[in-house]
Amino acid sequence: MIKALDTSGNYSATEGRKTFEVTGFYLTLSDLIYGPLWAGTLTNLIRNPATGHLNPDDQDDASADDHDVFDNYVVNPYASYAYETPEIDLSDDVTARAWSRKYTTLGPGEGGSNTTKLYFDYKLDGGAYDGYEEWSNGYFEGRYCKFKVEIDPAVGLVRIDNLQTMVDQPA
């Protein structure tokens, strides 16, 4: 329903009515949420069993250098951190769109940015992966695909709270 508003600010006495059919524009092929269990491969990340978040690991044991574990989020960070999803099988070679939603937070007391990079790799049935490429939202042709999120500690030490990956195609 809709009512018109005239130049004096008065609404029309009766409303206009129109029925619309809402249809989906895309057919979902894969919609996966990875947290809090995080199936896949962790590189220098630790899963917090209480929250399910992925936190950057420290190269030093907190007690080894008399570091107080509560003073710093990560005392001696690794050069890189990554989470790689398991392979997604779309059942057949398709032309589809891939994208994700990443939920990240700067660690306690950390400065910088909670920016992470998303990478994507895919292959045809019987083909081979050719390496991850930086990704945001785009089309690909393949049957198998996988996502990867990387944290650059020089930009900011963040935790990954959750990751949702989507693969869809126009309906």
Protein Blocks (a to p, Z undefined) as FASTA:
>chain_A
ZZdddfkopacfbdcddddddddfbdcfbdcdfbfnlpajdehiacdfknopacdddfbd
fklnopafklpmblbacfbdcdddddddehiacdddddddddddddehiacjfbdcdddd
dddehiacebjaddfbdcdddfbdcddddddfkloccddfbdcddddddZZ
